[in-house]
Amino acid sequence: MSEREKRGEGLRGPHLSRRSFLASSSTIGLIAALDPRNVEAQLPAPTVSDESSRIRGAVAVAFRVNGREHRLEVDPRTTLLDCLRDTLALTGTKKGCDHGQCGACTVHVNGRRVNSCLSLAVMHEGSEIATVEGLGSPDALHPIQAAFLEHDAYQCGYCTSGQIMSAVALVGEPCGPSDDDVRELMSGNLCRCGAYPNIVAAIQQVRRET
């Protein structure tokens, strides 16, 4: 074996000296120590044209949510649920099954309960929409909200906003007096934790008081 082969030259490329290694390490350390905000400040700002920032094929729609007027441009395929959560940041309305089977996304449209995951936003031009954020406040709970707290009518809480919105609507709907009647009208709202007896008890308390 030649001296060149013993030193590894020809097999591993040029010999890396101790000096060049230390110089490279120092450079890497300096880069790592830089404040990323300073680095970012030196980069050119991204430019986005007005045309590219607009949604292609967007449709204008206007409706009121919790008493506030909203004028939006949305993709015509956007569901009311996604519009409420992603565009208006009203995340109290939950996305559960996204197939209209669990009721977690229940909202009120013109006073009637609706599965917002099955309804397109553009269908609600001029509608009056209510979500759980519009029912009450921590200092002034809606009677249904207060009854849910009193009866521990929730566990994980994921379905609770939809349960509450359905319960609020139920109080104003024709419904028989029994617990079974309430269960029938609440059958579109699923609770995977199984808090159904407490939910029914909370609704029945408000019905009696009303």
C-alpha angles and dihedrals in degrees: 000000000000124000089249091056091047090055090050095243113147090024101059102020126248117353113263109221125213090246095054091046092053092046091052092047091051091052092050091048091051092051091049091050094054116108104250089217090062091049091049091049090059093053118094113260113253113253119218119183120223091244095053092046092057121088110253110242092007118172124212116237133171128195141144121253118191089343096310124114117234127188111190144168110220140170104264089234093059113117121225087245094057091043091054094045104035103029103031096028092229095145097165087092104079132215108224119152095351087215102087093255106107105041095222089127096054116146134161120254114188089340097310127104115248135181097239093199090067096046126080117228092229090060091069103065106157094004127143108231127188127193131183090267089066098053102079146321133248089262095044111031122189109252090249091052091049091049092050089055093046094050097038088238094174141051116179089012098218095118095036099095091052091045090051094048091050092046092051090052092045092058088063096043130084105270133158121245100249131092089243089058090054092047090053093053091044094047092106091066116075126201111196090192091059100236092147099123091054092046091052091046091052092050093046091051092055091045091053092047091046 
